[in-house]
Amino acid sequence: MKKRVTLTFPTNIVQMPITYRLAKDFNVAANIIRAQVAPNQVGKLVVELLGDIDEVDAAIEWMRLQEIHVSLASGEINIDEDICVDCGLCTGVCPTQALTLDPETFRLQFRRSRCIVCEQCIPTCPVGAISTNL
C-alpha cells in the first residue's frame, strides 16, 4: 500500500528521527519527495509511505499523537496551456521527468502518470502556468 502525505512538524519535534521510527517501529518505508526542515522552525516533509495498510495507518496515527500534522496529498498538477510559454524551466527541476520538452516541436509535454506532485515545478514557472488542486 502506498500513501503520499504531507507532514508538518512543530518546532519542538523537528529534530525527531521520524523516518527511522517509521521503518523500525512500523515497518513502513518513507520515500522523501520534498523536505523543508531547519532547527527551531516549523518543518515540512512530503513523503510517500510504503507498507502494509494497517502498518501505514498505525504509523499515521502515531505521528498525529506526536503532534505532527498529517494531511493526505491527493491532488494533481495542472498546467494552463494558454499561459505556458514552453520555456522548459520546469523540466530541469522535475525529479521524475514527468515534464519534458518535445525534441521536435519544443512544446512542453506532461506525463501525469509519472508525476509525484512534489510541486517543485510550481515556483519555477516564470509565468505561473503551473498550479495544484490540492
C-alpha positions as CSV (number, residue, x, y, z in Angstrom):
1,M,0.0,0.0,0.0
2,K,1.3,3.5,-0.9
3,K,0.1,6.8,0.5
4,R,1.5,10.3,-0.2
5,V,1.3,12.6,2.8
6,T,2.5,16.0,3.9
7,L,3.9,16.1,7.4
8,T,4.1,19.4,9.3
9,F,6.3,19.4,12.4
10,P,6.1,21.9,15.3
11,T,9.5,23.4,16.2
12,N,9.9,21.1,19.2
13,I,9.6,17.9,17.2
14,V,11.6,18.8,14.1
15,Q,14.7,17.1,15.4
16,M,12.9,13.7,15.9
17,P,14.1,10.9,13.6
18,I,10.7,10.3,12.1
19,T,11.7,8.2,9.0
20,Y,13.8,5.9,11.3
21,R,10.9,5.4,13.7
22,L,8.6,4.6,10.8
23,A,10.9,2.0,9.4
24,K,11.9,0.5,12.8
25,D,8.6,0.6,14.7
26,F,6.1,0.2,11.9
27,N,7.9,-1.5,9.0
28,V,6.9,1.5,6.8
29,A,9.3,2.9,4.2
30,A,9.3,6.6,3.8
31,N,10.4,7.9,0.4
32,I,11.1,11.7,1.0
33,I,9.8,13.6,-2.0
34,R,10.3,17.1,-0.6
35,A,11.7,18.5,2.6
36,Q,11.9,21.9,4.3
37,V,13.4,21.2,7.7
38,A,15.6,23.5,9.8
39,P,16.3,23.7,13.5
40,N,13.9,25.8,15.6
41,Q,11.5,26.3,12.7
42,V,8.3,24.5,11.6
43,G,9.3,21.6,9.4
44,K,7.5,20.2,6.4
45,L,8.0,16.9,4.6
46,V,6.2,15.4,1.6
47,V,6.7,11.6,1.8
48,E,5.4,8.5,0.2
49,L,4.7,5.9,2.8
50,L,5.0,2.3,1.6
51,G,3.9,-0.8,3.6
52,D,1.0,-2.9,4.8
53,I,-2.2,-0.8,5.0
54,D,-2.6,-1.5,8.7
55,E,1.0,-0.5,9.4
56,V,0.8,2.7,7.4
57,D,-2.4,3.6,9.2
58,A,-0.8,2.9,12.6
59,A,2.2,5.0,11.6
60,I,0.0,7.9,10.6
61,E,-1.9,7.6,13.9
62,W,1.4,7.6,15.8
63,M,2.6,10.7,14.0
64,R,-0.6,12.5,14.9
65,L,-0.1,11.5,18.5
66,Q,3.4,13.1,18.3
67,E,1.7,16.4,17.3
68,I,2.7,16.1,13.7
69,H,0.0,17.4,11.4
70,V,-0.6,14.7,8.7
71,S,-2.5,15.6,5.5
72,L,-3.1,13.2,2.6
73,A,-1.8,14.6,-0.7
74,S,-4.3,13.6,-3.3
75,G,-4.2,16.5,-5.7
76,E,-2.7,16.8,-9.2
77,I,-0.6,19.3,-11.0
78,N,-2.4,21.4,-13.6
79,I,-0.7,23.2,-16.5
80,D,-2.6,26.1,-18.1
81,E,-1.6,25.7,-21.7
82,D,-2.9,29.2,-22.6
83,I,-0.4,30.7,-20.2
84,C,2.6,28.3,-20.7
85,V,5.3,29.7,-23.0
86,D,7.1,26.3,-23.3
87,C,10.3,27.7,-21.8
88,G,11.2,24.4,-20.2
89,L,12.4,25.7,-16.9
90,C,10.1,23.3,-15.1
91,T,11.7,20.3,-16.8
92,G,15.0,21.0,-15.0
93,V,13.5,20.6,-11.5
94,C,11.2,17.7,-12.2
95,P,12.7,14.6,-10.4
96,T,10.6,12.1,-12.4
97,Q,10.8,13.6,-15.8
98,A,7.0,14.0,-15.9
99,L,7.7,17.3,-17.5
100,T,9.8,17.3,-20.7
101,L,10.2,19.3,-23.9
102,D,9.3,17.5,-27.2
103,P,12.6,17.4,-29.1
104,E,10.8,18.1,-32.4
105,T,8.3,20.8,-31.5
106,F,9.9,22.2,-28.3
107,R,6.5,22.1,-26.7
108,L,6.1,21.1,-23.1
109,Q,4.8,17.6,-22.5
110,F,3.3,16.5,-19.2
111,R,3.1,12.8,-18.4
112,R,0.7,12.8,-15.5
113,S,1.4,9.1,-14.7
114,R,5.0,10.0,-13.8
115,C,4.1,13.0,-11.6
116,I,4.5,12.6,-7.9
117,V,3.1,16.0,-7.1
118,C,6.3,17.2,-5.4
119,E,5.3,20.8,-6.5
120,Q,8.9,21.7,-7.4
121,C,7.7,22.9,-10.8
122,I,5.2,25.5,-9.4
123,P,7.6,28.1,-8.1
124,T,10.0,27.5,-11.0
125,C,7.4,28.6,-13.7
126,P,8.1,32.2,-14.5
127,V,4.6,32.8,-15.9
128,G,2.6,31.0,-13.2
129,A,1.1,28.4,-15.6
130,I,1.6,25.5,-13.2
131,S,-0.7,25.0,-10.2
132,T,-2.1,22.3,-8.0
133,N,-5.7,21.4,-7.0
134,L,-4.7,20.1,-3.5
